[in-house]
Amino acid sequence: MDRVLLVTGGSRGIGAATALTAAAQGWAVAVNYTHNSLAADEVVRDIRNAGGNAITVQADVADEPQVLAMFQKIDAKLGRITGLVNSAGVVDVAARVDEMSLARWQRMFAINAQGTFLCAREAVRRMSTKHGGQGGAIVNISSVASTLGSAGQYVDYAASKAAVDVFTLGLAREVATEGIRVNGVRPGLIDTEIHASGGQPDRAHRLAATIPMQRPGTAQEIANAVVWLLSDASSYATGAMLDVTGGR
Ligand code: NAP
């Protein structure tokens, strides 16, 4: 099978580590970003310097026309994808539900849940043997928040990730006979820039004592799990959610 991978949010954090690790294992990688082109360029440069094949693809995953254009660009430049990692995701500042605006809730679901749906739909249209594809693997990045609820912090985020969990299960069962495996990874507290975007840059280290392993995880530790789920080494896993949390 050709190994062509799209990593949404592949320019920073968990997505960037996944793009680099997958490229080292022979995947041609489309590195998606929405705002920060410099970070995406750097990931692509690192992949090419190591002898791999990668391109940047700009798109807001919440926006259907932009997602369609992104897939057309990948079709033309790398060929039909056989791997998809939905890593693009956002948090907002800590707040109680009775303080949240509807606009905040809608943005959270638009990027985290709707973005995952749109990219997975386009992937299935290209991967499914029913549509003449070669099959493939989809990995959705959820969060352990979907099992904890994130009370007083970001229930909106936790709920959007719970939607990703159930979407992963349902889609996995829907396409199980069409050559496509669909799995998810639920990271715990991982040391990336996402916490700064939620106004708490030190969050991963500040809460380290609440983690059984007493430390936050690294983006690389999540990427290792994701790339395993993309690979044939996990050939009988579908509909699975893998918690990578240091025991949390
Ligand atoms: P991060 O370091 O903040 O990186 C986020 C990435 O997503 C960036 O590449 C960003 O691109 C991209 N992105 C954001 N909104 C986008 C949109 N609308 N369309 C396309 N790309 C978009 O985040 P991270 O910590 O690596 O998180 C990656 C995933 O893991 C997320 O789904 C997150 O919810 C999940 N997760 C993270 C943790 C953690 O502790 N870090 C824990 C559990 C789950 P730009 O730079 O261009 O904006």
Boltz pocket constraint, residues with backbone or C-beta under 6 A from the ligand:
constraints:
  - pocket:
      binder: B
      contacts: [[A, 8], [A, 9], [A, 10], [A, 11], [A, 12], [A, 13], [A, 14], [A, 15], [A, 32], [A, 33], [A, 34], [A, 35], [A, 36], [A, 37], [A, 39], [A, 59], [A, 60], [A, 61], [A, 62], [A, 86], [A, 87], [A, 88], [A, 89], [A, 90], [A, 111], [A, 115], [A, 141], [A, 142], [A, 143], [A, 144], [A, 186], [A, 187], [A, 188], [A, 189], [A, 190], [A, 191], [A, 192], [A, 193], [A, 194], [A, 195], [A, 197]]
      max_distance: 6.0
